[in-house]
Amino acid sequence: MMPADSVLCLELSKIEHFRGARTLHHVVVKTKDLTSEQILSVPCTTCGAAIGEACELHTGALRTEPHRDRKFSAAEAVETRALNDLK
């Protein structure tokens, strides 16, 4: 057993709060939570579909779902807009 004077003491951390100041919270947007309007608000880097146009297959037919990279780009755009609105 350890002597009583060598027992480790735990210190509680102090959290600083800013009064009256707006703090920015990290906004996380999941790609499955995006609306089709939000997804189509960015161009597709995979197939080159313009803003407002549906993604295409390599055969030229329309895809049933947008490309994964377009969803990620749309999520980033929504996060950026949300953070800019907080400023």
Backbone torsions as a table, in degrees:
resi	resn	phi	psi	omega
1	MET	NA	153.2	-178.6
2	MET	-92.0	144.5	175.7
3	PRO	-64.6	155.5	-175.4
4	ALA	-61.2	-31.7	-177.2
5	ASP	-77.5	-11.7	179.3
6	SER	-103.2	11.7	177.5
7	VAL	-69.4	134.5	179.7
8	LEU	-71.0	136.2	177.4
9	CYS	-101.5	135.0	176.6
10	LEU	-96.9	134.1	177.5
11	GLU	-108.3	139.5	176.9
12	LEU	-83.6	139.5	178.2
13	SER	-79.5	150.2	178.3
14	LYS	-100.4	131.7	179.6
15	ILE	-102.5	125.2	179.1
16	GLU	-86.1	136.6	177.4
17	HIS	-120.0	136.1	178.3
18	PHE	-97.6	122.2	-179.0
19	ARG	-87.6	134.0	175.7
20	GLY	76.8	-5.9	-179.7
21	ALA	-101.0	144.4	176.3
22	ARG	-82.3	129.4	175.8
23	THR	-104.2	142.0	179.7
24	LEU	-88.3	127.5	176.0
25	HIS	-101.2	140.2	179.0
26	HIS	-67.2	125.9	-179.2
27	VAL	-97.5	124.7	178.8
28	VAL	-115.2	121.9	179.0
29	VAL	-112.8	123.4	177.5
30	LYS	-84.7	142.2	-176.8
31	THR	-62.7	-27.6	179.9
32	LYS	-76.0	-15.0	179.3
33	ASP	-90.3	-2.7	-178.3
34	LEU	-79.0	144.9	174.0
35	THR	-84.7	162.9	178.7
36	SER	-63.6	-31.8	177.6
37	GLU	-64.2	-40.7	178.8
38	GLN	-67.7	-40.3	180.0
39	ILE	-65.9	-41.3	-178.4
40	LEU	-77.8	-1.8	179.9
41	SER	-80.8	-3.0	177.2
42	VAL	-126.1	150.1	176.7
43	PRO	-73.7	157.1	179.0
44	CYS	-91.4	123.9	179.3
45	THR	-80.1	-16.2	-177.9
46	THR	-81.8	-52.1	-176.0
47	CYS	-107.5	-7.9	178.0
48	GLY	83.9	12.4	178.4
49	ALA	-63.8	136.3	-178.4
50	ALA	-77.0	171.2	176.9
51	ILE	-58.7	131.2	179.1
52	GLY	88.7	-11.5	179.4
53	GLU	-99.0	149.2	177.9
54	ALA	-75.7	154.3	177.1
55	CYS	-71.0	154.6	-179.0
56	GLU	-118.3	152.4	170.5
57	LEU	-77.1	167.1	178.4
58	HIS	-64.8	-16.6	177.1
59	THR	-83.2	-10.5	-178.5
60	GLY	100.3	-11.8	177.3
61	ALA	-74.1	154.0	179.5
62	LEU	-72.5	141.0	176.1
63	ARG	-80.5	151.4	176.9
64	THR	-78.0	-20.5	-178.5
65	GLU	-140.4	144.1	179.1
66	PRO	-64.4	158.0	176.8
67	HIS	-63.0	151.4	-178.4
68	ARG	-59.7	-42.7	-179.0
69	ASP	-63.6	-33.6	177.7
70	ARG	-67.3	-37.8	177.4
71	LYS	-64.3	-41.9	178.3
72	PHE	-64.4	-41.6	178.3
73	SER	-63.0	-40.4	179.2
74	ALA	-66.1	-40.0	178.4
75	ALA	-63.0	-41.9	177.0
76	GLU	-62.5	-41.8	-179.5
77	ALA	-64.6	-40.9	179.3
78	VAL	-65.8	-42.3	177.6
79	GLU	-61.5	-44.0	-179.4
80	THR	-62.9	-44.2	178.4
81	ARG	-62.6	-41.9	-179.5
82	ALA	-64.2	-41.8	178.8
83	LEU	-66.9	-38.1	177.7
84	ASN	-66.7	-33.2	178.2
85	ASP	-69.2	-28.1	179.1
86	LEU	-74.8	-22.8	-177.0
87	LYS	-73.8	NA	NA
